[in-house]
Amino acid sequence: MTLENFKYRTNPLFLRNQFNDKLDNFGIPIIPKPNFSQDELNNLRLLGFNRVKQDQGLHGDRMVHFFLYDYNFEKIWKDPEPFIESLRSYRGVLTPDFSMYTEMPYALQLYNTFCNQWCGAYMAQQSLRVVPTVNWGTKGSFDFCFSGIEKGSIVAVSTYMFHEHGNHADQKELFLNGYRELLKRIEPEYVICYSEPFPEMEGNLIYIDYEMSSWRHMNDDIKPAKYIKHIHSMLTETSICDIITKIGYICKGGGSAFGGDWKPKKPNDEKFLGKPNTTKEWIKKTKKGGYTIIMKYGKDGRAEWERHLTDHDIPKYHSNPHDHHIDWSNGHPNPQSPINYWDGNIPEFKNYYKTEGVEKKMKFKDMPDDPSYNPDDYKFETLGEFKFYLERGWNVGFEYNGEYYGIEGHNNSFYIWIYDEDTIAEGLTIDETLDFKFDGVKLRDLILDATIVERLCT
């Protein structure tokens, strides 16, 4: 055995065995209970680990948090020593929050729990005041997700991914099941809650408004929520906690990696759910009139196919009709690239229903309400949303300076056309598409204010 191999296999950062005298049954290091005064917990605000280098201790009255995508802090697991001195400038540090998504196998959830607690134990060994961040998945994770935390300790949780957001239903029961177990097993002195607490949460809560803790408000002299003794006091006597609620975003949390169950957010979203084994037909309104859409639903009531009886004024790329397969593999409807029928061989959409266990062909169509065209429903709120939309292969039509344009792309090859005319650009990358100029103005600079004529999915 060479000296180099010996050094490698005995390296503490390889073995992770520095805390053999302070381990639980899983070999997870125990983080010593931190001590904070009441004044230090009043009006508490946090700072993301990804802002520490830039901040350089300027906001040392904050605690550092890791409610970020994992890639933002994997380096502190690989080698924590270089970050200790910069973290020492702050009031305290929450432990890393490596993901505990329910889709992960328990082995990976256990490993991530070890990573979180090992980093916390290491930072505490360097005399930092460390607050354990607690995350969990389904009930099976309760065997290990609370490991390494002393009874009566202060802990931190995040409710962000568990709240209803976008097209995703809340995952409140999943969160509350783990939260109640946390209260029973740890009996925490305080719970730092990053993002709005659920009304059912008991215990001594410190509500952290994640927007007020963001970099956008680093120097704002605004007091976030004060210490709350029981969330019910927050709801009935708001003067106690002086709550400020803002709209904002953080990057990740717990629960499902795909968010909660998908649900319709806008009227146009409702088309993706229907009566099992049926079709649904209606006129999709656009600023230029409209066209017929037929949805085909599977046995679970989810749309499987969406048929457009139009060529979107670009017969070079769309047949009339053409179909889009609806992919639900990620938990939400994702229309795929168009399937064209240039040869005229168009498959039939059939309706079936069951009577006493026998499938029969239906003789009617389930006609939904036909909402009028509303350009506000079609608008893109951010450039990121528009880019995401295009990268999914969905087509969009918009009006600019009295002209109607369409954009679509597949496999990172995008084309732009003028309605009722030919293409004006093709073979573009996504960045070339965003930089394409319309009357001298880049698409990225006009699309949020342009009138959206039509979009496949809102």
C-alpha positions as CSV (number, residue, x, y, z in Angstrom):
1,M,0.0,0.0,0.0
2,T,1.4,3.4,-1.0
3,L,1.5,6.3,1.3
4,E,-0.7,8.2,-1.1
5,N,-3.4,5.4,-0.8
6,F,-3.1,5.3,3.0
7,K,-3.6,9.1,3.2
8,Y,-6.6,8.9,0.9
9,R,-8.4,6.1,2.8
10,T,-7.7,7.6,6.2
11,N,-8.7,11.2,5.3
12,P,-11.3,12.4,7.8
13,L,-13.3,14.0,4.9
14,F,-13.5,10.5,3.4
15,L,-14.3,8.6,6.6
16,R,-16.5,11.3,8.2
17,N,-15.8,9.8,11.5
18,Q,-14.7,12.8,13.5
19,F,-17.6,12.6,15.9
20,N,-17.6,9.0,17.1
21,D,-18.3,10.0,20.7
22,K,-21.5,11.8,19.7
23,L,-23.5,9.6,17.4
24,D,-27.0,8.3,17.2
25,N,-28.1,4.8,16.2
26,F,-27.5,5.6,12.5
27,G,-24.0,7.0,13.1
28,I,-25.4,10.6,12.5
29,P,-23.5,13.2,14.5
30,I,-25.4,15.0,17.2
31,I,-25.5,18.8,17.0
32,P,-25.1,20.5,20.4
33,K,-28.1,22.7,21.4
34,P,-27.4,26.3,20.5
35,N,-28.0,29.2,22.9
36,F,-29.6,32.4,21.8
37,S,-31.1,35.2,23.8
38,Q,-34.6,36.3,23.3
39,D,-33.4,39.6,21.8
40,E,-31.4,37.7,19.2
41,L,-34.5,35.9,18.1
42,N,-36.7,38.9,17.9
43,N,-37.1,40.5,14.4
44,L,-34.8,37.7,13.0
45,R,-33.9,37.8,9.4
46,L,-31.9,35.3,7.4
47,L,-29.3,35.4,4.6
48,G,-28.8,32.7,1.9
49,F,-25.4,30.9,2.0
50,N,-25.0,31.9,-1.7
51,R,-24.9,35.6,-0.6
52,V,-22.3,35.2,2.1
53,K,-19.2,35.8,0.0
54,Q,-20.6,39.0,-1.5
55,D,-22.0,40.2,1.9
56,Q,-18.7,39.8,3.8
57,G,-20.4,40.0,7.2
58,L,-22.1,43.3,6.5
59,H,-25.4,41.9,7.8
60,G,-23.9,40.0,10.7
61,D,-27.2,40.2,12.7
62,R,-28.7,37.6,10.4
63,M,-28.5,33.9,10.4
64,V,-27.3,32.0,7.4
65,H,-29.7,29.6,5.7
66,F,-29.4,26.9,3.1
67,F,-32.9,26.8,1.7
68,L,-31.4,26.7,-1.8
69,Y,-30.9,24.2,-4.6
70,D,-28.3,21.7,-3.4
71,Y,-25.7,22.7,-6.0
72,N,-25.4,26.1,-4.2
73,F,-23.8,24.5,-1.2
74,E,-22.5,21.1,-2.1
75,K,-19.0,22.6,-1.6
76,I,-19.5,23.0,2.1
77,W,-20.1,19.2,2.4
78,K,-17.0,18.4,0.3
79,D,-14.7,20.8,2.3
80,P,-16.3,23.0,5.0
81,E,-13.1,24.5,6.4
82,P,-12.7,27.3,3.9
83,F,-16.1,28.7,4.8
84,I,-15.9,28.7,8.6
85,E,-14.4,32.2,9.1
86,S,-16.9,33.9,6.8
87,L,-19.8,32.1,8.6
88,R,-18.4,33.2,11.9
89,S,-19.4,36.8,11.1
90,Y,-23.1,36.0,11.5
91,R,-25.4,35.5,14.4
92,G,-25.8,31.8,13.7
93,V,-26.0,29.2,10.9
94,L,-28.8,26.9,10.0
95,T,-27.5,23.4,8.9
96,P,-27.5,22.6,5.2
97,D,-30.8,21.4,3.7
98,F,-29.8,18.7,1.2
99,S,-33.1,17.6,-0.4
100,M,-35.5,15.1,1.1
101,Y,-37.9,14.8,-1.8
102,T,-40.5,12.0,-1.5
103,E,-39.4,10.5,-4.8
104,M,-36.0,9.8,-3.5
105,P,-35.2,6.3,-2.2
106,Y,-34.8,6.2,1.6
107,A,-31.1,5.3,1.3
108,L,-30.5,8.7,-0.4
109,Q,-32.7,10.5,2.1
110,L,-30.7,8.9,4.9
111,Y,-27.5,9.9,3.3
112,N,-28.7,13.5,2.8
113,T,-29.7,13.6,6.5
114,F,-26.2,12.5,7.4
115,C,-24.7,15.2,5.2
116,N,-26.9,17.9,6.8
117,Q,-26.1,16.9,10.4
118,W,-22.4,16.2,9.8
119,C,-21.9,19.7,8.4
120,G,-23.8,21.1,11.4
121,A,-21.7,19.1,13.9
122,Y,-18.5,20.3,12.1
123,M,-19.6,23.9,12.3
124,A,-20.5,23.6,15.9
125,Q,-17.1,22.1,16.6
126,Q,-15.6,25.3,15.2
127,S,-17.6,27.3,17.8
128,L,-20.4,28.4,15.5
129,R,-23.9,28.5,16.9
130,V,-25.8,26.0,14.7
131,V,-29.5,25.6,14.3
132,P,-30.5,22.2,12.9
133,T,-32.7,22.4,9.8
134,V,-35.3,19.6,9.7
135,N,-36.8,18.1,6.6
136,W,-38.7,14.9,6.0
137,G,-40.4,12.9,3.3
138,T,-43.1,10.3,3.9
139,K,-43.6,8.4,7.2
140,G,-40.8,6.0,6.5
141,S,-38.3,8.9,6.8
142,F,-39.3,9.5,10.4
143,D,-36.9,6.7,11.4
144,F,-33.9,8.9,10.7
145,C,-34.8,12.5,9.6
146,F,-34.8,13.8,13.2
147,S,-31.5,12.1,14.1
148,G,-28.7,14.2,15.4
149,I,-30.9,16.8,17.1
150,E,-30.9,17.3,20.9
151,K,-34.2,17.5,22.7
152,G,-35.2,21.0,23.4
153,S,-33.1,22.5,20.7
154,I,-34.1,25.3,18.4
155,V,-34.8,24.0,14.9
156,A,-35.7,25.4,11.5
157,V,-38.2,24.3,8.9
158,S,-39.4,25.6,5.6
159,T,-43.0,25.5,4.4
160,Y,-42.5,27.0,1.0
161,M,-42.8,23.8,-1.2
162,F,-45.7,22.6,0.9
163,H,-47.9,25.6,0.1
164,E,-50.2,25.8,-2.9
165,H,-48.2,27.5,-5.7
166,G,-48.6,27.9,-9.5
167,N,-50.6,24.9,-10.7
168,H,-49.7,22.8,-7.7
169,A,-52.0,21.9,-4.8
170,D,-50.7,22.2,-1.3
171,Q,-48.9,19.3,0.5
172,K,-50.1,20.5,3.9
173,E,-50.9,17.1,5.3
174,L,-47.5,15.7,4.3
175,F,-45.8,18.7,6.1
176,L,-48.0,18.6,9.2
177,N,-47.5,14.8,9.7
178,G,-43.8,15.4,9.9
179,Y,-44.1,18.6,11.9
180,R,-46.2,16.9,14.6
181,E,-43.6,14.1,14.8
182,L,-40.9,16.7,15.2
183,L,-42.7,18.3,18.1
184,K,-43.2,14.9,19.7
185,R,-39.6,13.7,19.3
186,I,-37.6,16.9,19.7
187,E,-39.8,19.1,21.8
188,P,-38.1,22.2,20.3
189,E,-37.6,25.3,22.3
190,Y,-38.4,27.4,19.2
191,V,-39.2,26.6,15.6
192,I,-37.8,29.0,13.0
193,C,-40.3,28.9,10.1
194,Y,-39.1,30.1,6.8
195,S,-42.1,31.1,4.7
196,E,-45.7,31.4,6.0
197,P,-46.7,28.9,8.7
198,F,-49.8,26.8,8.4
199,P,-52.5,27.8,10.9
200,E,-52.4,24.2,12.4
201,M,-48.8,24.5,13.4
202,E,-48.3,24.6,17.2
203,G,-45.2,25.3,19.2
204,N,-43.1,28.5,19.7
205,L,-42.8,29.8,16.2
206,I,-40.5,32.4,14.8
207,Y,-41.9,33.4,11.4
208,I,-39.3,34.4,8.8
209,D,-40.7,36.3,5.8
210,Y,-38.6,34.9,3.0
211,E,-39.1,37.9,0.8
212,M,-37.9,40.3,3.6
213,S,-34.9,38.0,4.1
214,S,-33.9,38.1,0.4
215,W,-31.1,40.0,-1.1
216,R,-33.6,42.5,-2.6
217,H,-34.3,43.8,0.9
218,M,-30.8,43.6,2.4
219,N,-30.8,47.2,3.5
220,D,-34.5,47.8,4.0
221,D,-35.4,49.0,7.4
222,I,-38.5,46.8,7.6
223,K,-39.2,44.6,10.6
224,P,-40.3,41.1,9.7
225,A,-42.5,39.0,11.9
226,K,-41.6,39.0,15.6
227,Y,-41.5,36.0,17.9
228,I,-44.8,34.2,17.9
229,K,-46.0,32.1,20.7
230,H,-48.4,29.7,19.0
231,I,-49.6,30.5,15.5
232,H,-53.2,31.0,16.6
233,S,-52.0,34.2,18.3
234,M,-50.7,35.3,14.9
235,L,-54.1,34.8,13.3
236,T,-56.2,36.4,16.0
237,E,-53.9,39.2,17.3
238,T,-51.8,40.4,14.4
239,S,-50.6,43.3,16.4
240,I,-48.5,40.8,18.4
241,C,-46.2,39.9,15.5
242,D,-46.5,42.9,13.1
243,I,-46.5,40.5,10.1
244,I,-45.5,41.7,6.7
245,T,-46.5,39.4,3.8
246,K,-44.8,39.8,0.4
247,I,-44.8,37.9,-2.8
248,G,-41.5,36.3,-3.5
249,Y,-39.7,33.1,-4.4
250,I,-37.1,30.8,-2.9
251,C,-35.5,27.9,-4.7
252,K,-36.5,24.7,-3.0
253,G,-37.9,22.9,0.0
254,G,-39.3,19.5,0.8
255,G,-42.3,17.4,-0.3
256,S,-42.5,16.2,-3.8
257,A,-39.8,17.2,-6.2
258,F,-42.5,18.0,-8.7
259,G,-44.5,20.1,-6.3
260,G,-48.0,19.1,-5.1
261,D,-50.6,17.4,-7.2
262,W,-51.2,19.4,-10.4
263,K,-54.5,21.4,-10.6
264,P,-55.9,23.9,-13.0
265,K,-55.0,27.5,-12.3
266,K,-56.6,29.3,-15.3
267,P,-59.7,28.4,-17.3
268,N,-57.5,27.2,-20.2
269,D,-55.8,24.7,-17.8
270,E,-59.1,22.9,-17.2
271,K,-59.0,21.3,-20.6
272,F,-56.4,18.8,-19.3
273,L,-58.9,17.1,-17.0
274,G,-62.2,15.6,-18.1
275,K,-64.5,12.6,-18.0
276,P,-62.6,9.3,-18.3
277,N,-62.4,7.7,-21.7
278,T,-64.2,10.6,-23.5
279,T,-63.3,13.4,-25.9
280,K,-64.1,17.1,-25.4
281,E,-64.4,19.6,-28.2
282,W,-64.6,23.4,-28.3
283,I,-63.4,26.5,-30.0
284,K,-60.2,28.0,-28.7
285,K,-60.5,31.8,-28.9
286,T,-57.6,33.8,-30.2
287,K,-57.3,37.4,-31.2
288,K,-57.5,36.3,-34.9
289,G,-60.7,34.3,-34.3
290,G,-60.2,30.8,-33.1
291,Y,-59.9,27.1,-34.1
292,T,-61.3,23.8,-32.9
293,I,-59.5,21.7,-30.3
294,I,-60.4,18.1,-29.4
295,M,-59.0,16.6,-26.2
296,K,-58.9,12.8,-25.7
297,Y,-59.0,11.7,-22.1
298,G,-57.7,8.4,-20.7
299,K,-59.2,6.1,-18.0
300,D,-57.9,8.4,-15.2
301,G,-59.6,11.5,-16.7
302,R,-56.2,13.1,-17.7
303,A,-55.8,14.4,-21.3
304,E,-53.8,12.0,-23.4
305,W,-54.0,13.8,-26.8
306,E,-54.8,17.4,-27.9
307,R,-55.8,17.8,-31.6
308,H,-55.8,21.2,-33.3
309,L,-58.0,21.6,-36.4
310,T,-55.7,24.3,-37.8
311,D,-52.3,24.8,-39.4
312,H,-51.6,27.9,-37.3
313,D,-51.2,29.8,-40.5
314,I,-48.0,28.0,-41.2
315,P,-48.8,24.9,-43.3
316,K,-45.0,24.3,-43.8
317,Y,-44.8,23.1,-40.2
318,H,-48.3,22.1,-39.2
319,S,-50.8,19.9,-40.9
320,N,-54.5,20.5,-40.4
321,P,-55.3,18.7,-38.2
322,H,-52.2,17.9,-36.1
323,D,-51.9,16.3,-32.6
324,H,-49.9,16.9,-29.5
325,H,-49.3,14.0,-27.1
326,I,-49.8,15.0,-23.4
327,D,-47.0,13.8,-21.2
328,W,-47.8,13.5,-17.5
329,S,-44.5,11.8,-16.4
330,N,-43.5,14.7,-14.3
331,G,-46.8,15.1,-12.6
332,H,-48.2,17.9,-14.8
333,P,-49.5,18.1,-18.4
334,N,-46.7,18.7,-20.9
335,P,-47.8,18.9,-24.5
336,Q,-45.2,17.4,-26.8
337,S,-44.1,18.4,-30.3
338,P,-46.8,18.3,-33.0
339,I,-47.5,15.1,-34.9
340,N,-48.5,16.0,-38.5
341,Y,-50.6,14.0,-40.9
342,W,-49.3,15.1,-44.3
343,D,-50.6,11.8,-45.9
344,G,-54.1,12.4,-44.7
345,N,-54.1,9.3,-42.6
346,I,-55.6,10.8,-39.4
347,P,-56.4,8.5,-36.5
348,E,-59.9,8.6,-35.0
349,F,-60.6,9.9,-31.5
350,K,-63.3,7.7,-29.9
351,N,-65.4,8.1,-26.8
352,Y,-66.1,5.2,-24.5
353,Y,-67.9,4.8,-21.2
354,K,-68.6,1.8,-19.0
355,T,-72.0,0.5,-18.1
356,E,-72.1,-2.6,-15.8
357,G,-68.5,-3.3,-16.7
358,V,-69.0,-3.1,-20.5
359,E,-67.4,-0.4,-22.6
360,K,-69.7,1.3,-25.1
361,K,-69.1,3.9,-27.7
362,M,-70.5,7.3,-26.7
363,K,-72.8,9.2,-29.1
364,F,-72.3,12.7,-27.8
365,K,-69.5,15.2,-27.1
366,D,-69.0,16.8,-23.7
367,M,-69.0,20.5,-24.6
368,P,-67.4,22.9,-22.0
369,D,-68.0,26.6,-21.6
370,D,-66.2,28.5,-24.3
371,P,-64.5,31.5,-22.6
372,S,-63.8,34.6,-24.7
373,Y,-60.3,35.6,-25.7
374,N,-58.6,37.5,-22.9
375,P,-55.1,38.7,-23.7
376,D,-54.3,39.1,-19.9
377,D,-54.7,35.3,-19.6
378,Y,-52.1,34.7,-22.2
379,K,-49.4,37.1,-21.0
380,F,-46.0,36.0,-19.9
381,E,-45.0,37.3,-16.5
382,T,-41.2,36.8,-16.8
383,L,-38.7,36.2,-19.5
384,G,-37.8,33.0,-17.8
385,E,-41.4,31.8,-18.1
386,F,-41.4,32.6,-21.8
387,K,-38.0,30.8,-22.4
388,F,-39.3,27.8,-20.5
389,Y,-42.4,27.8,-22.6
390,L,-40.5,27.9,-25.9
391,E,-38.0,25.2,-24.8
392,R,-41.0,22.8,-24.2
393,G,-41.7,23.0,-27.9
394,W,-45.0,24.9,-27.6
395,N,-46.0,27.5,-30.2
396,V,-46.9,31.1,-29.4
397,G,-48.4,33.8,-31.5
398,F,-48.1,37.5,-30.7
399,E,-48.9,40.9,-32.2
400,Y,-46.3,43.7,-32.5
401,N,-46.6,47.0,-34.3
402,G,-49.7,45.7,-36.1
403,E,-48.1,42.5,-37.4
404,Y,-48.8,38.9,-36.3
405,Y,-45.9,36.6,-35.7
406,G,-45.6,33.0,-34.6
407,I,-42.7,31.1,-32.9
408,E,-42.1,27.4,-32.4
409,G,-39.2,25.1,-32.0
410,H,-38.1,21.6,-31.4
411,N,-34.8,20.1,-30.3
412,N,-33.3,23.6,-29.8
413,S,-34.1,24.6,-33.4
414,F,-36.6,27.5,-33.5
415,Y,-38.4,29.2,-36.4
416,I,-40.3,32.4,-36.7
417,W,-43.1,33.2,-39.2
418,I,-45.5,35.9,-40.1
419,Y,-49.1,34.8,-40.0
420,D,-50.5,34.0,-43.5
421,E,-47.0,34.3,-44.9
422,D,-43.8,32.3,-44.8
423,T,-41.1,31.9,-42.2
424,I,-38.7,34.8,-41.6
425,A,-36.1,32.9,-39.7
426,E,-35.4,29.2,-38.9
427,G,-32.7,27.0,-37.4
428,L,-32.2,29.4,-34.5
429,T,-31.0,28.5,-31.0
430,I,-33.0,29.7,-28.0
431,D,-30.7,32.6,-27.4
432,E,-30.7,33.6,-31.1
433,T,-34.5,33.5,-30.9
434,L,-34.6,35.8,-27.9
435,D,-32.2,38.2,-29.6
436,F,-34.1,38.2,-32.9
437,K,-35.2,41.8,-33.7
438,F,-38.6,42.9,-34.7
439,D,-38.6,46.4,-36.0
440,G,-35.2,46.8,-34.4
441,V,-36.3,45.5,-30.9
442,K,-35.1,42.2,-29.5
443,L,-37.8,39.6,-28.8
444,R,-36.5,39.4,-25.2
445,D,-37.2,43.1,-24.7
446,L,-40.7,43.2,-26.2
447,I,-42.4,39.9,-25.4
448,L,-43.6,40.7,-21.9
449,D,-45.5,43.8,-23.2
450,A,-46.6,42.3,-26.5
451,T,-50.2,41.2,-27.1
452,I,-50.2,37.4,-27.1
453,V,-52.5,36.2,-29.8
454,E,-52.4,32.5,-28.9
455,R,-50.4,30.0,-26.9
456,L,-50.8,26.3,-26.6
457,C,-50.6,26.1,-22.9
458,T,-51.2,28.9,-20.4
